[in-house]
Amino acid sequence: MRVLFFSFLLFFLSVFVSAQQRQYSTTDKEAIKYYALANQSLDDHLYDDAVSEFKKAIDEDGKFVEAHLQLADLFRRMREHPLAIEQYRKVIQLSPDFNRGVYLKIGDEEINAALYEDAQQHLEKYLTYPDLSPESKFNAEKLLNDCKFSIQAIAHPVPFKPINMGPAINTADDEYLAVTTADESTMIFTRKINNNEDFYKSVKVNGKWQTATYLSDQINTPEYNEGAQSISQDGKFLFFTGCNRPDGLGRCDIYISQKKGDDWSKPYDLSPPINTPGWESQPSISADGRTLYFVSNRKGGYGGYDIWKSTLTDKGWGEPENLGPNINTSFNEQSPFIHPDDSTLYFCSDGWPGLGGKDLFVSRLSKDGVWQKPENLGYPINTNGDENGLTLTANGTDAFFSSNNLKGYGGYDIYTFELPANLRPHVVTYVKGKVVDAKTHQPLESAVEIIDLQKNASVYQDYSDADEGDFLATLTVGKDYGLNISKPGYLFYSDNFSLIGHDAKKTFDISVLLEPIEVGNKVVLNNIFFDTNKFDLKTESIAELQKLVEFLTLNPNLHIEISGHTDNVGNDDINQTLSENRAKSVYQYLITNKVDAARLVYKGYGKTQPITSNATDEDRKKNRRTEFKIISK
C-alpha cells in the first residue's frame, strides 16, 4: 500500500514540477497545480473531474488564459456550446492574439449556437492571420459561408407549420423516418424501444391514420436494429438497413423484403456490388424500382459519407456510381430520398452552406441527366441543429420529418408539414390497376409496362401481384403514356392515357381483362397512331408495334388479321381506303421486322364495324382504331 502511495506521490510531483517549469500566463502555484491535475484527468478521460479542476485553477487566478482555453476546448468536446463560447470569449478578452485558432473554434461554436453575426466577425478575424494552413483556411472559409447564408436565410424565412402526427403514430418512445406508398394507404416508420429499432406500420382509413402496429417478425428482430427504410411505391418491397447481422457483408448492409399476402418475406442481404465489407445504409428506391440510391463510405468518394446509386440490369444490380461533386462534398451527405418523379432528390449534408450541423437540401436532375447543385430548404425548416430523414408523399405537397424539440409525446415524434411550392418536386399521379382472366376472373401475374409515348421509352416495368393481380405505378403529369400488359398464353392488353393538364389528385384505376389466345379473339392496338386522314405510322407507335412483333415471335404458330377501322364521318369510299391503307402500314412494319408474311393478312373495314356509337367525339375516337384478330393457331 505504501509503495502505491509513494508511486502516486512521485507521479504527482513530477507533473507539478513539469507544470511549474513551463511558462504560463500565471505564476500562481495553486492555479498551476489544479491546471496540471485537470490535464491529467483529461488524459484519463475523466472529463467532469477535468472541468472541476480547470474551474479551480481559474478561481485561483481569473486571468489564467491557458486554463480558460483548455476549459473552452473541453466544453467544445462535450458539445456544451454556450459554455465553450463563454470561455473562448474570456481568452479573447484577456489576450486577443494569444492563439489565433481560438477565432476558428469560437466561430464554429457560435454557428452551433446560432450566433451567426458574432461567428462571422470571429472567422473574418481568423482569416486575417498570415500563413494559415490550406486545411484551416478551407474550413474557416466554409464556416464563413455558412454564416453569410444563415444570416440571409433567417432574414427571409420560408413557410413552415409542422403538425404532430398524433397518438396513432407517436408515443413516449422515439418515432422517426416515415415513408408512405404512392396511394398513401400505408405508412411504415421506425420506432425505438429500449434502444432497439423496429418497423411499425399504419394504414389510412377514411383519410385518417390508424393506430400503428408491429410490422413483422420476419423483418424485426429483438437483437438487431432495423431502420433507414424505403418502400416501393406499390408497397410490395421494403429496402432497409441492418447492422452487425450475422448474414451481413459489412458493419451495415442494405436488405430487401417482399410483401407476401398480409406478411413479409424473410429479408435477404443485397449482394455485391451494392453491399461491401464497409458501410452501406439509408436506401431509397426509385419509383420504377430500377435505381437504388444509398449512402456509403466506400473508396472512390469525395470524403466522409457519400450518396451513390446502382441501376438494376438483366444481370442484377450494376456497379454503384457516385452522384458526383454537385451532390457530394468532402464532408458528409446522407439520408437520400428520391421522389417518385425520379428527378428530385432530397438529402442532408454538413458540407453545403447551411445553418449549422446537417441541413436538408434538394437537387434536381437536368434534361441531360446531370444533378444540379443543391438548394438549401431554408429557415426554419433547417436550424443550427441536425436535420435529416426528410421524406415526401407522392403528391409532393406533404413532407415528413422527426423532431424532439416541438413538445410532442416524448422523445422524437413524426411531424408533417406542407412543403413550400418552390421546393416541391414535379407533380406526379399514380395508375392503379388489377389484371384478371377474362373468363375466370382469377387474378393474374402479368408483365406491366408503361411507355412515354413521345420518347418511346419505358418508364415503368413490373409484374402485377400473383395473389391479387394488382399493380401501382407513379407517373409524372404533363405527358402521354401507353400501357401494355402481357402474359404467356394470353393476348396482350393495350391502352393509352394523357396526363397533360391532368389534376394530380385524380388517379387512374384500371381493370384489365386478359383474353386467352383463342381463334376469334381481338386486341385493339390503342397505341398505334396516325395523323388525321393519313396512313403513315407516327413515331409514337413504335413501342406498340414492337410489342406486336414480340408477341408474334413468342407465338410462332399464330396467324392474325390486321384490320383498320374509321368512324362514320366523311365519304365512305375514302374511309374504306384509309382504313385499308392503315392496316397495310402495320402489315408492312411487321414484315420489315421479320414476321413471315404468310402469317398475316390485312383488311380495311371503314365504318362498318363500330365498337360503340358515333354520337360523340369520344365515341368516334374509339371507333377510329387498328386491331388484330387471331384467325388460326
C-alpha positions in Angstrom: 0.0 0.0 0.0 2.9 2.4 0.9 4.6 1.6 -2.4 1.4 2.6 -4.3 1.1 5.8 -2.2 4.8 6.8 -2.9 4.4 6.0 -6.6 1.4 8.3 -6.8 3.2 11.0 -4.9 6.2 10.8 -7.1 4.0 10.9 -10.2 2.1 14.0 -8.9 5.3 15.8 -8.0 6.7 15.1 -11.5 3.6 16.5 -13.1 3.6 19.5 -10.8 7.3 20.3 -11.3 6.9 20.0 -15.0 4.0 22.4 -14.9 6.0 24.8 -12.8 8.8 24.8 -15.3 6.6 25.8 -18.2 5.9 29.4 -19.0 2.2 30.3 -18.3 0.2 33.5 -18.1 0.1 33.0 -14.4 2.6 32.5 -11.6 0.1 31.3 -9.1 1.3 27.9 -7.9 -2.2 26.7 -6.8 -3.6 27.6 -10.1 -0.8 25.8 -11.9 -1.3 22.7 -9.6 -5.0 22.5 -10.5 -4.2 23.1 -14.2 -1.8 20.1 -14.1 -4.4 17.9 -12.3 -7.0 18.9 -14.9 -4.7 17.8 -17.8 -4.1 14.5 -16.1 -7.9 14.0 -15.8 -8.2 14.8 -19.5 -5.6 12.1 -20.3 -7.7 9.7 -18.2 -10.9 10.8 -20.0 -12.3 11.9 -16.7 -14.0 15.0 -18.2 -16.2 16.0 -15.3 -13.1 15.9 -13.0 -11.1 18.0 -15.5 -13.9 20.6 -15.7 -13.9 20.9 -11.9 -10.1 21.2 -11.8 -9.9 23.8 -14.6 -12.5 25.9 -12.7 -10.4 25.7 -9.5 -7.4 26.9 -11.4 -9.5 29.8 -12.8 -10.8 30.5 -9.2 -7.2 30.9 -8.1 -6.3 33.2 -11.0 -9.1 34.6 -13.2 -6.6 35.8 -15.8 -5.1 32.3 -16.3 -5.5 32.3 -20.1 -4.4 28.7 -20.7 -6.9 27.4 -18.2 -9.7 29.3 -19.9 -8.6 28.0 -23.3 -8.3 24.4 -22.1 -11.7 24.6 -20.4 -13.2 26.0 -23.6 -11.7 23.2 -25.7 -13.1 20.7 -23.2 -16.6 22.2 -23.3 -16.3 22.1 -27.1 -15.5 18.4 -26.9 -18.5 17.8 -24.6 -20.7 19.8 -27.0 -21.6 22.3 -24.4 -21.6 25.2 -26.9 -22.7 28.1 -24.7 -20.1 27.3 -22.0 -17.4 26.9 -24.7 -18.3 30.2 -26.2 -18.1 31.9 -22.8 -14.6 30.6 -22.2 -13.3 31.4 -25.7 -14.6 35.0 -25.3 -12.7 35.2 -22.0 -9.5 34.2 -23.8 -10.0 36.8 -26.4 -10.8 39.4 -23.8 -7.6 38.6 -21.8 -5.3 38.2 -24.7 -6.7 38.8 -28.2 -3.7 37.3 -30.0 -2.9 34.6 -27.6 -3.9 31.8 -30.0 -5.3 32.5 -33.5 -7.0 29.2 -33.5 -9.4 30.5 -30.9 -11.1 32.5 -33.6 -11.8 29.5 -35.7 -13.0 27.5 -32.8 -15.3 30.2 -31.4 -16.7 30.8 -34.9 -17.7 27.1 -35.2 -19.2 27.1 -31.7 -21.2 30.3 -32.4 -22.6 28.8 -35.5 -23.7 25.8 -33.4 -25.4 28.3 -31.1 -27.0 30.2 -34.0 -24.9 33.4 -33.2 -24.1 33.9 -36.9 -23.1 37.6 -36.8 -20.6 37.0 -34.0 -19.3 33.9 -35.7 -18.8 35.9 -39.0 -16.8 38.6 -37.1 -14.5 36.0 -35.5 -14.0 34.0 -38.6 -13.1 37.1 -40.6 -10.6 37.9 -37.9 -9.1 34.4 -38.2 -8.7 34.7 -41.9 -6.5 37.9 -41.5 -3.7 35.9 -39.9 -0.8 35.0 -42.3 0.5 31.6 -43.1 -2.7 29.6 -42.4 -2.6 26.0 -43.5 -4.7 25.2 -46.6 -6.9 22.9 -44.5 -7.5 25.6 -41.8 -8.2 28.3 -44.4 -10.6 26.0 -46.2 -12.5 25.2 -43.0 -12.7 28.8 -42.0 -14.0 29.9 -45.4 -16.6 27.1 -45.3 -17.8 28.2 -41.9 -17.8 31.8 -43.0 -20.1 30.9 -46.0 -22.4 29.1 -43.5 -22.6 32.4 -41.5 -23.4 34.5 -44.5 -26.0 32.0 -45.8 -27.6 31.7 -42.4 -28.0 35.5 -41.9 -29.8 35.8 -45.2 -31.9 32.7 -44.6 -33.1 33.9 -41.2 -33.9 37.3 -42.8 -36.1 35.5 -45.4 -37.8 32.6 -43.7 -39.8 30.0 -45.6 -43.4 28.9 -44.6 -43.2 26.1 -42.1 -46.1 24.9 -39.9 -45.3 21.4 -38.6 -48.2 19.2 -37.3 -47.7 16.3 -35.0 -49.0 13.1 -36.5 -50.8 12.3 -33.3 -51.1 9.4 -30.8 -51.9 6.8 -33.6 -48.3 7.2 -34.7 -46.3 8.8 -31.9 -45.7 7.6 -28.4 -43.4 8.3 -25.4 -40.7 6.3 -27.4 -38.8 7.6 -30.4 -40.5 7.5 -33.8 -38.8 8.7 -37.0 -38.3 8.2 -40.8 -41.9 7.8 -42.0 -42.4 6.6 -45.6 -45.7 6.0 -47.5 -46.9 4.2 -50.5 -47.9 6.3 -53.6 -51.6 6.0 -52.7 -50.9 6.9 -49.1 -52.7 3.8 -47.9 -49.7 2.6 -45.8 -47.1 4.3 -43.7 -44.0 2.5 -42.4 -41.7 4.1 -39.8 -39.1 3.2 -37.2 -39.8 3.1 -33.5 -37.0 2.7 -30.9 -37.9 0.9 -27.7 -35.2 0.2 -25.1 -32.6 1.1 -27.6 -33.9 -1.4 -30.2 -35.2 -0.2 -33.6 -38.1 -1.9 -35.2 -40.5 -1.1 -38.0 -44.2 -0.3 -37.4 -47.0 0.4 -39.9 -50.2 2.4 -40.0 -52.9 2.2 -42.6 -55.1 5.1 -43.6 -58.9 4.6 -43.3 -61.3 7.3 -44.4 -58.4 9.8 -44.6 -57.2 9.0 -41.0 -54.1 7.1 -40.0 -54.9 4.2 -37.7 -53.0 3.1 -34.6 -49.6 1.7 -35.7 -48.9 -2.0 -35.3 -45.7 -4.1 -35.3 -44.7 -4.7 -38.9 -43.5 -8.3 -39.0 -41.5 -10.9 -37.0 -40.0 -11.8 -40.4 -38.2 -8.4 -40.5 -38.0 -7.1 -37.0 -35.6 -8.8 -34.6 -35.0 -8.4 -30.8 -31.3 -8.4 -31.0 -30.5 -6.2 -34.1 -31.6 -2.8 -35.2 -33.7 -2.4 -38.4 -34.1 1.2 -39.7 -33.5 3.7 -42.5 -36.1 2.1 -44.8 -37.5 2.8 -48.2 -40.8 1.3 -49.5 -41.6 0.8 -53.2 -44.5 2.9 -54.5 -46.8 -0.1 -54.6 -45.9 -1.2 -51.1 -44.6 -4.6 -52.3 -40.9 -4.2 -51.5 -39.1 -2.8 -48.4 -35.5 -1.9 -48.6 -33.8 -1.2 -45.2 -30.6 -1.0 -43.2 -29.4 -3.8 -40.9 -26.2 -3.6 -38.9 -23.9 -6.2 -37.4 -26.2 -9.0 -38.6 -24.6 -12.5 -39.0 -25.6 -12.7 -42.6 -24.2 -9.3 -43.5 -21.1 -8.4 -45.5 -20.1 -5.3 -43.6 -20.9 -3.3 -40.5 -24.1 -2.0 -42.0 -25.8 -3.6 -45.1 -28.9 -3.0 -47.2 -31.6 -5.7 -47.1 -34.8 -6.3 -49.1 -38.0 -8.0 -48.1 -41.1 -8.6 -50.3 -44.7 -8.4 -49.2 -46.4 -11.8 -49.1 -50.1 -11.6 -48.5 -50.5 -9.9 -45.1 -46.9 -10.6 -44.1 -43.4 -10.1 -45.4 -40.8 -12.5 -46.7 -37.6 -13.1 -44.8 -35.2 -10.3 -45.8 -32.0 -11.0 -47.7 -28.8 -9.1 -47.9 -28.2 -7.4 -51.3 -25.1 -8.9 -52.8 -22.0 -7.1 -54.1 -21.5 -4.7 -55.7 -24.0 -2.8 -53.5 -23.0 -4.2 -50.1 -19.3 -4.4 -49.3 -17.3 -5.2 -46.2 -17.6 -1.4 -45.5 -20.7 0.6 -44.6 -23.8 0.8 -46.8 -27.0 2.3 -45.5 -30.1 4.5 -46.0 -31.5 3.1 -49.2 -34.1 5.0 -51.3 -35.6 3.2 -54.3 -36.8 5.0 -57.4 -40.4 4.8 -58.5 -39.7 2.3 -61.3 -37.8 0.1 -58.9 -34.7 0.1 -61.1 -32.4 2.6 -59.4 -31.3 2.3 -55.8 -29.8 5.4 -54.0 -27.8 4.7 -50.8 -25.1 6.0 -48.6 -21.6 4.5 -48.3 -18.1 5.4 -47.1 -16.6 3.1 -49.8 -13.4 4.1 -51.7 -13.9 6.4 -54.7 -16.0 9.0 -52.9 -15.3 12.7 -52.1 -14.8 12.2 -48.4 -16.8 11.1 -45.4 -20.2 9.5 -46.3 -21.4 10.0 -49.9 -24.6 9.2 -51.8 -24.3 6.6 -54.5 -26.7 4.8 -56.9 -27.0 1.4 -58.6 -29.1 0.6 -61.5 -30.9 -2.8 -62.0 -29.9 -4.7 -65.1 -30.7 -8.1 -66.6 -27.7 -9.4 -64.6 -28.7 -7.8 -61.3 -27.6 -4.6 -59.6 -24.9 -2.7 -61.5 -21.7 -1.3 -60.2 -22.6 1.7 -58.0 -21.9 5.2 -59.3 -21.1 8.2 -57.1 -23.6 11.0 -57.6 -20.7 13.4 -58.1 -19.5 16.8 -56.9 -22.8 18.5 -57.4 -24.2 16.3 -54.6 -21.2 15.0 -52.5 -18.6 17.1 -50.7 -15.6 16.4 -48.6 -17.9 16.3 -45.6 -21.0 14.1 -45.2 -24.1 13.6 -47.4 -26.7 11.3 -46.1 -30.4 10.3 -45.9 -31.3 10.4 -49.6 -34.9 10.4 -50.7 -35.6 10.2 -54.4 -39.1 11.4 -55.1 -41.4 9.3 -57.4 -40.8 11.8 -60.2 -37.3 10.2 -60.3 -35.7 13.6 -60.9 -35.9 15.4 -57.5 -33.5 14.3 -54.7 -33.7 15.4 -51.1 -30.8 14.7 -48.7 -28.9 16.1 -45.8 -25.4 17.5 -45.7 -23.0 19.3 -43.5 -20.8 20.3 -46.5 -23.0 22.7 -48.4 -23.8 26.2 -47.0 -26.2 25.8 -44.1 -27.3 26.9 -40.7 -25.0 24.5 -38.8 -24.9 20.8 -38.3 -26.7 18.8 -41.1 -29.2 20.7 -43.2 -31.8 19.5 -45.7 -31.3 20.1 -49.4 -33.0 19.4 -52.7 -31.3 18.8 -56.1 -33.0 18.4 -59.5 -31.9 16.3 -62.4 -31.4 18.3 -65.6 -32.6 17.3 -69.0 -29.2 16.0 -69.8 -29.1 13.7 -66.8 -26.9 15.8 -64.5 -27.8 16.5 -60.9 -27.8 20.3 -60.3 -26.1 21.9 -57.3 -28.4 21.6 -54.3 -30.7 24.2 -52.8 -31.0 24.6 -49.0 -34.6 24.2 -47.9 -34.2 27.3 -45.8 -35.0 28.5 -42.3 -36.9 27.5 -40.2 -37.1 24.1 -41.9 -33.3 24.0 -41.2 -31.8 25.2 -38.0 -28.5 25.3 -36.2 -29.1 21.7 -35.2 -29.1 18.5 -37.3 -32.0 18.0 -39.7 -32.2 14.7 -41.7 -34.6 12.0 -42.7 -37.0 14.1 -44.8 -39.5 12.1 -46.9 -42.4 13.2 -49.1 -45.7 11.8 -50.2 -46.0 11.1 -53.9 -48.1 14.2 -54.4 -45.0 16.2 -53.4 -47.0 18.6 -51.2 -46.7 16.9 -47.8 -43.3 16.2 -46.1 -42.5 14.1 -43.0 -39.7 14.7 -40.5 -38.9 13.9 -36.9 -38.0 16.2 -34.0 -37.6 16.1 -30.3 -37.8 19.9 -29.9 -41.5 20.5 -30.6 -43.1 19.4 -27.3 -44.6 16.1 -28.6 -45.5 12.9 -27.0 -41.9 12.2 -25.8 -38.6 11.6 -27.5 -38.6 12.0 -31.3 -42.0 12.4 -32.9 -43.0 12.3 -36.5 -44.4 15.5 -37.9 -45.8 16.6 -41.3 -45.8 19.9 -43.0 -46.7 21.4 -46.3 -43.6 21.9 -48.4 -43.2 25.4 -49.9 -44.2 25.3 -53.6 -40.7 26.3 -54.9 -39.2 23.3 -53.1 -41.6 20.7 -54.4 -40.8 18.0 -57.0 -42.6 17.6 -60.3 -46.2 16.8 -60.0 -47.0 13.0 -60.2 -50.0 10.9 -60.0 -50.4 7.1 -60.0 -52.1 4.4 -62.1 -53.6 1.6 -60.1 -54.8 -1.5 -61.9 -55.9 -5.1 -61.5 -55.4 -7.8 -64.0 -57.7 -10.9 -64.2 -58.5 -13.7 -66.6 -61.4 -12.5 -68.9 -63.1 -15.9 -68.5 -62.5 -17.0 -64.9 -61.9 -13.5 -63.4 -59.0 -15.0 -61.4 -56.1 -12.6 -60.6 -53.1 -12.9 -63.0 -49.4 -12.2 -62.5 -48.7 -10.3 -65.7 -45.9 -8.1 -67.1 -46.9 -4.4 -66.9 -45.1 -1.8 -69.0 -45.9 1.9 -69.2 -44.3 3.9 -72.0 -43.6 7.6 -72.5 -45.1 7.9 -76.0 -43.1 10.9 -77.0 -39.8 9.3 -76.2 -40.9 5.7 -77.0 -39.2 4.9 -73.7 -40.3 2.6 -70.9 -40.9 4.4 -67.6 -42.3 1.5 -65.7 -41.7 -2.2 -65.9 -43.0 -4.6 -63.3 -45.4 -7.5 -62.7 -48.9 -7.4 -61.2 -49.2 -9.2 -57.9 -49.5 -13.0 -58.2 -52.1 -13.2 -55.5 -54.2 -10.1 -56.1 -53.4 -9.2 -59.7 -52.9 -5.6 -58.7 -50.2 -3.1 -59.7 -49.4 0.6 -59.0 -47.2 2.9 -60.9 -46.4 6.6 -60.3 -46.1 8.9 -63.4 -45.2 12.5 -64.0 -48.1 14.6 -65.2 -47.8 16.6 -68.4 -47.1 13.6 -70.7 -48.9 11.0 -72.8 -48.4 7.4 -71.8 -49.1 4.0 -73.4 -49.9 0.9 -71.3 -49.1 -2.7 -72.3 -49.9 -5.8 -70.2 -48.9 -9.2 -71.3 -48.8 -12.8 -70.1 -47.8 -16.0 -71.9 -50.9 -17.8 -73.2 -52.9 -14.6 -73.4 -53.4 -11.7 -75.8 -51.7 -8.6 -74.7 -53.7 -5.6 -73.5 -53.1 -2.1 -75.0 -54.3 1.3 -73.7 -53.2 4.9 -73.6 -53.9 7.9 -71.4 -52.9 11.5 -71.3 -51.7 13.4 -68.2 -51.4 16.7 -70.0 -53.4 19.2 -68.0 -54.3 16.4 -65.6 -55.3 17.1 -62.0 -52.8 15.1 -59.9 -55.4 14.4 -57.2 -57.4 12.3 -59.7 -55.8 8.9 -60.1 -56.4 6.3 -62.8 -58.0 3.0 -61.8 -57.9 0.3 -64.5 -59.5 -3.1 -64.6 -57.8 -5.3 -67.2 -59.4 -8.5 -68.6 -56.8 -10.6 -70.4 -58.2 -12.7 -73.1 -56.7 -16.2 -73.7 -55.2 -16.8 -77.1 -58.1 -18.3 -79.0 -59.3 -18.1 -82.6 -61.6 -15.1 -83.0 -60.3 -13.1 -80.0 -59.1 -9.5 -80.8 -56.8 -6.8 -79.5 -57.4 -3.1 -80.1 -53.9 -1.6 -80.7 -54.6 1.6 -78.8 -51.1 2.9 -79.1 -50.8 2.9 -82.9 -51.2 6.5 -84.1 -51.8 8.2 -87.4 -52.3 11.9 -88.4 -55.8 12.8 -89.5 -56.7 11.3 -92.9 -53.2 9.8 -93.2 -51.8 6.3 -93.0 -48.1 7.0 -92.2 -47.3 5.5 -88.8 -46.3 8.1 -86.2 -43.2 7.6 -84.1 -45.3 7.2 -81.0 -46.5 3.9 -82.5 -43.1 2.2 -82.4 -43.3 0.8 -78.9 -46.7 -0.8 -79.6 -45.6 -2.2 -82.9 -42.6 -3.8 -81.2 -44.9 -5.4 -78.7 -46.8 -7.0 -81.5 -43.6 -8.2 -83.1 -42.6 -9.8 -79.7 -46.0 -11.4 -79.3 -45.9 -13.0 -82.7 -42.3 -14.2 -82.2 -43.3 -15.8 -78.9 -46.3 -17.5 -80.6 -44.9 -18.6 -83.9 -47.9 -20.7 -84.9 -50.4 -17.8 -84.7 -51.9 -16.3 -87.8 -53.6 -12.9 -87.5 -55.7 -10.5 -89.4 -54.8 -6.8 -89.1 -57.8 -4.5 -89.6 -58.3 -0.8 -89.9 -61.5 1.0 -88.9 -62.9 4.5 -89.1 -65.8 6.5 -87.7 -68.9 7.4 -89.8 -67.7 11.0 -90.7 -66.8 11.7 -94.3 -67.0 9.8 -97.6 -67.5 6.1 -97.2 -65.1 5.2 -100.1 -62.4 7.4 -98.7 -62.8 6.0 -95.2 -62.7 2.4 -96.7 -59.4 3.1 -98.5 -58.0 4.9 -95.5 -58.7 2.0 -93.1 -57.2 -0.5 -95.6 -54.0 1.6 -96.0 -53.6 1.9 -92.2 -53.9 -1.8 -91.8 -51.4 -2.3 -94.6 -48.9 0.1 -92.9 -48.9 -2.2 -89.8 -48.6 -5.3 -92.0 -45.6 -3.8 -93.8 -43.9 -2.9 -90.5 -44.3 -6.5 -89.2 -42.8 -7.9 -92.4 -39.9 -5.4 -92.3 -39.3 -6.7 -88.7 -39.0 -10.4 -89.9 -42.6 -11.6 -89.3 -43.5 -14.1 -92.0 -46.0 -12.6 -94.4 -47.7 -16.0 -94.7 -48.9 -15.5 -91.1 -50.5 -12.1 -91.8 -53.5 -10.7 -93.7 -54.7 -7.1 -93.6 -58.1 -5.6 -94.3 -59.9 -2.3 -94.1 -63.4 -2.2 -92.8 -64.1 1.5 -93.0 -67.1 2.4 -90.8 -68.8 -1.0 -90.9 -67.6 -2.4 -87.6 -68.0 0.3 -84.9 -67.4 -0.8 -81.3 -69.6 2.0 -79.9 -72.0 4.6 -81.2 -70.7 7.6 -83.3 -72.7 10.0 -81.2 -69.8 11.9 -79.5 -66.3 12.8 -80.3 -65.1 10.4 -77.7 -67.1 7.5 -79.2 -65.9 8.3 -82.7 -62.3 8.3 -81.4 -62.8 4.8 -80.1 -64.2 3.6 -83.5 -61.1 5.0 -85.3 -58.8 2.1 -84.4 -56.4 -0.5 -85.6 -56.7 -4.0 -84.2 -55.7 -7.6 -84.8 -57.6 -10.9 -84.6 -56.4 -14.4 -84.2 -57.5 -16.4 -87.3 -55.6 -19.6 -86.7 -53.3 -21.2 -84.1 
